[in-house]
Amino acid sequence: MKDKVVLVTGANGGLGTFVTQAFLDAGATVVGTSRKINQSDFNNPQFTALSGEISSLQTARAIVDQVTSRFGRLDVLAHTVGGFAGGQSIAATDDITYQRMLDMNLNSVFHILRATIPALRQTGDGRIIAIGSRAALEPGAGVGAYSASKAAMVSLIRTVATENKDAGLTANVILPGTMDTPTNRAAMPMADRSKWVSPASVAQLVRWLAGAAGKDVNGAVIPVYGSDL
Ligand SMILES: NC(=O)c1ccc[n+]([C@@H]2O[C@H](COP(=O)([O-])OP(=O)(O)OC[C@H]3O[C@@H](n4cnc5c(N)ncnc54)[C@H](OP(=O)(O)O)[C@@H]3O)[C@@H](O)[C@H]2O)c1
């Protein structure tokens, strides 16, 4: 991927760290963005940290403008930004939690899609890979706001796949089960981690979808549930 410019959102997150490293290992130029990202997060000359919010179209466009003005192009969007809230039934879900789930999991992808699609279409071979969740397809009790936000995200990505196939742009969404991240280890110290999904595996799938062999996969909704089927 030596001639590719990749934007990873949430690049310093539990999964985003692995996704960023996977693209760097493949020789890509990687711009990693999040609110608190630092240049020192990745020790690689091909890495550029770009701190910023993607909470509005304006802020998402500002990030993408910096990428295209500095590197002249954008080939891949790997969108990992997202967040979880659980423990409330639908009847008990408060407005703040509901809005936070929509902002983190749905609105963020909507803004970054609108900001990146024009540049991705220009390459004639652009790629979008977004991270949803198993909960998008399998809602469970107490995670209604999270599940709904991820389900709507899947719909957005599939629409983008249909709308942009004329420009050789693919858009796919990966649905991980519970991943083995530092945050999950801290939150669930007694859990059986053997069934958790490896973020490194998910990152390799993201990189594969962005590579030459991934060009025929478009509009896919890909479950990655590990052994917890
Ligand atoms: N962990 C799991 O078990 C699991 C399971 C299924 C699906 N997923 C999904 O997988 C994705 C990654 O999960 P994760 O566990 O790696 O999450 P994480 O560790 O919490 O990382 C989230 C990332 O998003 C960034 N971020 C949050 N809000 C932002 C904003 N407004 N603007 C820009 N950046 C923002 C955070 O960095 P800053 O704080 O620096 O902004 C961080 O880099 C998420 O979409 C999540 O829903 C996770």
The ligand as an SDF file (V2000), in Angstrom:
LIG
                    3D

 48 52  0  0  0  0  0  0  0  0999 V2000
  -14.5080   -2.7590   22.0930 N   0  0  0  0  0  0  0  0  0  0  0  0
  -15.4190   -3.6650   21.7060 C   0  0  0  0  0  0  0  0  0  0  0  0
  -15.5610   -4.7380   22.3000 O   0  0  0  0  0  0  0  0  0  0  0  0
  -16.2630   -3.3750   20.5030 C   0  0  0  0  0  0  0  0  0  0  0  0
  -17.1790   -4.3670   20.0790 C   0  0  0  0  0  0  0  0  0  0  0  0
  -17.9370   -4.1260   18.9420 C   0  0  0  0  0  0  0  0  0  0  0  0
  -17.8000   -2.9280   18.2560 C   0  0  0  0  0  0  0  0  0  0  0  0
  -16.9160   -1.9930   18.7090 N   0  0  0  0  0  0  0  0  0  0  0  0
  -16.7560   -0.7540   17.9540 C   0  0  0  0  0  0  0  0  0  0  0  0
  -15.4370   -0.6990   17.4960 O   0  0  0  0  0  0  0  0  0  0  0  0
  -15.0130    0.6570   17.4080 C   0  0  0  0  0  0  0  0  0  0  0  0
  -13.7120    0.8310   18.1940 C   0  0  0  0  0  0  0  0  0  0  0  0
  -13.9550    0.4600   19.5450 O   0  0  0  0  0  0  0  0  0  0  0  0
  -12.8250    0.6780   20.6490 P   0  0  0  0  0  0  0  0  0  0  0  0
  -13.1010   -0.2750   21.7340 O   0  0  0  0  0  0  0  0  0  0  0  0
  -11.5050    0.7020   19.9830 O   0  0  0  0  0  0  0  0  0  0  0  0
  -13.1950    2.1550   21.1510 O   0  0  0  0  0  0  0  0  0  0  0  0
  -12.2740    3.1870   21.9410 P   0  0  0  0  0  0  0  0  0  0  0  0
  -11.0770    2.5050   22.4880 O   0  0  0  0  0  0  0  0  0  0  0  0
  -13.1730    3.8940   22.8960 O   0  0  0  0  0  0  0  0  0  0  0  0
  -11.7990    4.2110   20.8260 O   0  0  0  0  0  0  0  0  0  0  0  0
  -12.6560    5.1860   20.3150 C   0  0  0  0  0  0  0  0  0  0  0  0
  -11.8250    6.1590   19.5080 C   0  0  0  0  0  0  0  0  0  0  0  0
  -12.6570    7.2070   18.9840 O   0  0  0  0  0  0  0  0  0  0  0  0
  -12.0790    8.4650   19.2900 C   0  0  0  0  0  0  0  0  0  0  0  0
  -13.1930    9.4260   19.3810 N   0  0  0  0  0  0  0  0  0  0  0  0
  -14.2710    9.3580   20.1780 C   0  0  0  0  0  0  0  0  0  0  0  0
  -15.0850   10.4010   19.9530 N   0  0  0  0  0  0  0  0  0  0  0  0
  -14.5210   11.1380   18.9700 C   0  0  0  0  0  0  0  0  0  0  0  0
  -14.8860   12.3340   18.2870 C   0  0  0  0  0  0  0  0  0  0  0  0
  -16.0030   13.0120   18.5720 N   0  0  0  0  0  0  0  0  0  0  0  0
  -14.0770   12.8070   17.3160 N   0  0  0  0  0  0  0  0  0  0  0  0
  -12.9430   12.1680   17.0170 C   0  0  0  0  0  0  0  0  0  0  0  0
  -12.5290   11.0390   17.6300 N   0  0  0  0  0  0  0  0  0  0  0  0
  -13.3150   10.5260   18.5990 C   0  0  0  0  0  0  0  0  0  0  0  0
  -11.3050    8.2290   20.5890 C   0  0  0  0  0  0  0  0  0  0  0  0
  -10.1930    9.0740   20.7720 O   0  0  0  0  0  0  0  0  0  0  0  0
  -10.2280   10.4650   21.5800 P   0  0  0  0  0  0  0  0  0  0  0  0
  -10.8420   10.1810   22.9210 O   0  0  0  0  0  0  0  0  0  0  0  0
   -8.7930   10.9030   21.6100 O   0  0  0  0  0  0  0  0  0  0  0  0
  -11.0900   11.3590   20.7460 O   0  0  0  0  0  0  0  0  0  0  0  0
  -10.7390    6.8350   20.2990 C   0  0  0  0  0  0  0  0  0  0  0  0
   -9.6010    6.9450   19.4690 O   0  0  0  0  0  0  0  0  0  0  0  0
  -16.1740    1.4920   17.9290 C   0  0  0  0  0  0  0  0  0  0  0  0
  -16.9330    1.9430   16.8380 O   0  0  0  0  0  0  0  0  0  0  0  0
  -16.9640    0.5140   18.7650 C   0  0  0  0  0  0  0  0  0  0  0  0
  -18.3270    0.8550   18.8540 O   0  0  0  0  0  0  0  0  0  0  0  0
  -16.1450   -2.1800   19.8250 C   0  0  0  0  0  0  0  0  0  0  0  0
  1  2  1  0
  2  3  2  0
  2  4  1  0
  4  5  1  0
  4 48  2  0
  5  6  2  0
  6  7  1  0
  7  8  2  0
  8  9  1  0
  8 48  1  0
  9 10  1  0
  9 46  1  0
 10 11  1  0
 11 12  1  0
 11 44  1  0
 12 13  1  0
 13 14  1  0
 14 15  2  0
 14 16  1  0
 14 17  1  0
 17 18  1  0
 18 19  2  0
 18 20  1  0
 18 21  1  0
 21 22  1  0
 22 23  1  0
 23 24  1  0
 23 42  1  0
 24 25  1  0
 25 26  1  0
 25 36  1  0
 26 27  1  0
 26 35  1  0
 27 28  2  0
 28 29  1  0
 29 30  1  0
 29 35  2  0
 30 31  1  0
 30 32  2  0
 32 33  1  0
 33 34  2  0
 34 35  1  0
 36 37  1  0
 36 42  1  0
 37 38  1  0
 38 39  2  0
 38 40  1  0
 38 41  1  0
 42 43  1  0
 44 45  1  0
 44 46  1  0
 46 47  1  0
M  CHG  2   8   1  16  -1
M  END
$$$$
